[in-house]
């Protein structure tokens, strides 16, 4: 049984006349008759009551006609889905990276190796920018302070820190987000500094040492200052920037300490001069989330990248063994 046989059968059933059906199908009448006879032989039952060129479905034919309709609808859905997929698969995916910029070159290299025809549009917008571009996906961070005094919800989201979502609940804010990775925020100190050798570190131990930090225009910089105030601690800041790359370069000078994300900044891999330590009375984590906003396209291309980025961060976590 072929789709063409079902198409011919369905047309004959609807026209109730072999000659008329053949005309509508633009085929010869004998070819249509032969196709229907071959179908009946294959099924082992008659499908029509015949009266010359006129035909009428019998009970067997009514059963087949019911399923022929379902098959036609399924084929139409299949064609539409294939059309939609091929229309959107090469569409550019708009992605906002608010965090993990250190990983961006490797993310892009790996993705384009897997999908050389992909089209991505990337944004890195300042956290306090008044206007934000439309995007299909966004990487952002949520900070968990393990400190009930710090905030009503005990979670600080990058956008919330800058007043864009003040008063919104954490549950509402995370509704469309997928957690990719959780990492600690650790103290980074030069390996030649005596802080690197201490058994345990506390904020009090840092008072006489110089510090470099992300400024308050970044969510991490804002978060650190909130925590410092909660602990009545005033770091001796000798350099600050809104650019994580600049902070990492400054740390190469061995002039100061800073607080850095444990995994996504890759200090262990790229900064052998640094030692990462946990401060006993100043511990908190951040989670990297993938956001799929309601205004995004949710195209096959954006879903493809979302699946890729989830797998990328899973493998990153596995490689670190942390």
C-alpha positions in Angstrom: 0.0 0.0 0.0 1.4 3.4 -1.0 0.5 6.9 -0.2 -0.4 7.4 -3.9 -2.8 4.5 -3.8 -4.5 6.0 -0.7 -4.7 9.4 -2.5 -6.3 7.8 -5.5 -8.7 5.7 -3.3 -9.7 8.8 -1.3 -10.4 10.9 -4.4 -12.6 8.1 -6.0 -14.5 7.8 -2.7 -15.2 11.5 -2.6 -16.1 11.8 -6.3 -18.2 8.6 -6.4 -17.3 8.4 -10.1 -14.1 6.8 -11.5 -14.0 9.0 -14.6 -14.5 12.2 -12.6 -11.9 11.2 -10.1 -9.4 10.4 -12.8 -10.0 13.8 -14.4 -9.4 15.6 -11.0 -6.2 13.6 -10.5 -5.0 14.3 -14.0 -4.5 10.6 -14.8 -6.0 8.1 -17.2 -9.2 6.4 -16.0 -7.7 2.8 -16.5 -4.7 3.8 -14.4 -7.0 4.8 -11.5 -9.1 1.7 -11.8 -6.0 -0.5 -11.8 -4.6 1.3 -8.7 -7.9 0.7 -6.8 -8.1 -3.0 -7.9 -4.4 -3.5 -6.8 -5.3 -2.0 -3.4 -8.3 -4.3 -2.9 -6.2 -7.3 -3.8 -3.5 -6.3 -1.3 -6.1 -5.8 1.5 -8.1 -8.9 0.4 -11.4 -7.1 0.5 -13.6 -5.1 -1.9 -13.8 -1.4 -1.0 -16.6 -0.2 -3.3 -20.0 -1.2 -4.5 -19.8 -0.6 -8.3 -22.4 0.4 -10.8 -20.6 1.1 -14.1 -18.4 4.1 -13.6 -20.2 5.0 -10.4 -18.8 3.7 -7.1 -19.9 3.9 -3.5 -18.0 2.9 -0.4 -19.0 -0.3 1.3 -18.3 -0.9 4.9 -14.7 -2.0 4.2 -14.2 1.2 2.2 -15.6 3.4 5.0 -13.1 1.9 7.4 -10.2 2.6 5.0 -11.4 6.1 4.2 -11.4 7.0 7.9 -7.8 6.0 8.2 -6.8 7.5 4.9 -8.1 10.9 6.2 -5.9 10.5 9.4 -2.9 9.7 7.2 -3.5 12.7 5.1 -3.8 15.0 8.1 -0.6 13.5 9.5 1.3 14.1 6.2 0.1 17.7 6.1 1.4 18.2 9.7 4.7 16.6 8.7 5.1 18.9 5.7 4.3 22.0 7.8 6.7 21.0 10.5 9.5 20.4 8.0 8.8 23.7 6.3 8.8 25.5 9.6 12.0 23.8 10.8 13.9 24.5 7.6 12.6 28.1 7.6 13.9 28.8 11.1 16.9 26.5 11.5 19.3 29.1 9.9 17.7 32.1 11.7 20.1 34.0 13.9 19.8 33.3 17.7 20.2 36.4 19.8 22.1 35.6 23.1 22.9 37.9 26.0 25.9 36.9 28.0 25.8 38.7 31.4 28.2 36.2 33.0 30.9 33.6 32.1 32.5 35.9 29.4 35.8 34.1 30.0 34.3 31.0 28.5 32.7 32.7 25.5 35.6 32.0 23.0 35.6 28.3 23.8 31.8 28.2 23.7 31.7 29.7 20.3 34.5 27.6 18.9 32.9 24.4 20.1 29.5 25.3 18.9 30.6 26.3 15.4 32.6 23.1 15.1 29.4 21.2 15.7 27.1 23.6 13.7 29.2 25.4 11.1 26.1 27.0 9.5 24.7 28.4 12.7 24.1 32.1 13.0 24.5 33.7 16.5 24.2 37.4 17.5 25.8 38.0 20.9 25.3 40.8 23.4 27.3 41.9 26.4 25.3 44.8 27.8 26.3 46.8 30.9 24.1 45.7 33.9 22.8 49.2 34.5 22.0 50.0 30.8 18.6 51.7 30.6 17.6 49.8 27.5 18.3 46.1 26.8 18.3 44.4 23.3 15.7 41.8 22.5 17.2 38.3 22.9 16.2 34.7 22.6 18.4 33.4 25.4 20.4 35.0 28.2 23.0 33.7 30.6 22.7 35.4 34.0 23.7 34.6 37.6 21.8 34.1 40.9 23.7 34.6 44.2 23.0 32.6 47.3 24.6 34.0 50.4 23.7 31.5 53.1 23.0 34.5 55.3 19.4 35.0 56.5 20.2 38.6 57.4 21.2 39.6 53.9 17.9 39.8 52.1 14.3 39.0 52.3 14.6 36.1 49.8 18.2 35.1 50.6 18.8 35.2 46.8 20.2 38.1 44.9 19.8 38.1 41.1 22.0 40.3 38.9 19.1 42.3 37.4 17.5 42.7 40.8 20.7 44.2 42.3 20.4 47.0 39.8 16.8 47.8 40.5 15.3 46.5 37.4 13.1 43.9 39.2 12.9 45.3 42.7 10.2 43.7 44.7 9.7 40.7 42.4 9.8 37.3 44.1 12.7 34.9 43.4 10.2 32.3 42.3 8.8 34.6 39.6 12.2 35.7 38.5 13.5 32.1 38.0 10.3 30.8 36.4 11.7 30.6 32.9 15.3 30.0 33.9 17.3 26.7 33.7 20.1 26.2 36.1 23.4 25.3 34.4 26.1 25.4 37.1 26.7 26.3 40.7 30.0 27.7 41.8 31.6 29.1 44.9 32.9 32.7 45.2 36.4 32.3 46.5 39.3 34.5 47.7 42.1 34.7 45.0 45.5 35.6 46.5 49.0 35.6 45.0 50.8 32.4 45.8 53.7 34.4 47.3 51.4 36.1 49.8 51.4 34.8 53.4 47.6 34.6 53.2 48.0 31.6 50.8 49.7 29.6 53.6 47.3 30.2 56.5 45.3 27.1 57.6 42.1 29.1 57.8 41.2 32.5 56.6 38.7 35.1 58.0 37.7 38.5 56.8 39.7 40.1 59.6 42.8 38.6 58.1 42.4 40.6 54.9 42.3 44.1 56.6 45.9 45.0 56.0 46.1 43.7 52.4 45.2 45.5 49.1 42.2 44.5 47.1 41.0 44.8 43.5 37.3 44.3 42.8 34.7 44.5 40.1 32.8 47.8 40.6 29.1 48.1 41.5 28.1 48.2 37.8 28.5 44.4 37.8 26.2 42.1 39.8 29.2 40.3 41.4 30.8 43.6 42.4 27.5 44.8 43.9 27.0 41.6 45.7 30.5 41.7 47.3 29.9 45.2 48.6 26.5 44.2 50.1 28.2 41.4 51.9 31.1 43.5 53.1 28.6 46.0 54.6 26.8 43.2 56.3 30.0 42.1 57.9 31.1 45.7 58.7 34.2 45.1 56.6 35.9 47.8 54.5 38.4 46.3 52.0 41.4 48.4 51.0 40.5 48.8 47.3 43.4 50.0 45.1 41.8 49.1 41.8 38.3 48.5 40.5 36.7 47.9 37.1 33.5 46.8 35.5 35.4 44.4 33.3 36.2 40.9 34.6 39.1 40.6 32.0 40.8 43.7 33.4 40.4 42.4 37.0 42.0 39.1 36.0 44.9 40.9 34.3 45.4 43.1 37.4 45.6 40.0 39.5 48.6 38.8 37.4 50.6 41.7 39.0 50.6 40.0 42.4 49.6 43.4 44.0 46.3 42.5 45.6 43.6 39.9 46.4 40.1 39.6 44.9 37.0 37.5 45.1 36.4 35.4 42.0 34.0 32.7 40.7 35.6 29.4 41.2 34.8 27.7 37.8 33.8 30.2 35.1 36.8 32.5 35.7 39.2 29.6 35.2 41.8 31.1 37.5 43.3 27.7 38.3 43.9 27.0 34.6 45.1 30.4 33.5 46.5 32.1 36.6 49.2 29.8 38.2 50.3 32.8 40.3 47.0 32.7 42.3 45.7 30.5 45.1 42.0 30.1 45.6 40.9 30.0 49.2 37.6 29.9 51.1 37.1 32.6 53.7 35.4 30.9 56.7 33.0 33.7 57.6 32.4 35.0 54.1 31.1 32.1 52.0 28.5 32.3 49.2 27.8 30.8 45.8 26.4 31.8 42.5 24.4 29.8 40.0 24.5 30.3 36.3 21.1 30.2 34.7 19.9 30.2 31.1 16.9 32.4 30.6 14.4 31.9 27.8 12.2 35.1 27.9 8.7 35.1 26.7 9.5 37.6 23.9 12.1 35.1 22.5 11.5 33.2 19.3 11.9 29.7 20.8 13.0 28.6 17.3 14.6 25.2 16.6 17.9 27.1 16.3 17.5 28.7 19.8 16.5 25.3 21.3 19.5 23.8 19.7 21.9 26.3 21.3 20.1 25.9 24.6 20.7 22.2 24.6 24.3 22.7 23.6 25.0 25.3 26.4 23.4 23.0 29.0 25.7 20.2 27.9 28.7 22.5 27.8 28.3 23.6 31.4 27.6 20.0 32.6 30.9 18.9 31.1 32.7 21.9 32.6 31.4 20.9 36.0 32.5 17.3 35.4 36.0 18.4 34.2 36.7 20.4 37.3 35.6 17.5 39.6 34.2 20.0 42.0 
